[in-house]
Amino acid sequence: MSSPRYAEGQKVEYYPIGGKSRTSTSTGTITRVMTEPDAAGSTGVMIENDNTGKRSAVKEDNIERTIE
């Protein structure tokens, strides 16, 4: 198992729906890092959206960048 690319507390820009397609990005804060891969072998994070306050699971591949 590889170590996660992100850490709790990091602010990120990410694709909340459907991955890197024509979907606009959102920003949020990582609240949990999921270290166990899913059935497809992907790991992810739990992100609290800055605009809505809702938390959702997001695959690491759907994170565009970290925000300083």
Stockholm file with secondary structure:
# STOCKHOLM 1.0

chainA/1-68         MSSPRYAEGQKVEYYPIGGKSRTSTSTGTITRVMTEPDAAGSTGVMIENDNTGKRSAVKEDNIERTIE
#=GR chainA/1-68 SS CCCCSCCTTCEEEECCSSSSSSCCCEEEEEEEEECSCCTTSCCEEEEEETTTCCEEEEEGGGEEEEEC
#=GC SS_cons        CCCCSCCTTCEEEECCSSSSSSCCCEEEEEEEEECSCCTTSCCEEEEEETTTCCEEEEEGGGEEEEEC
//
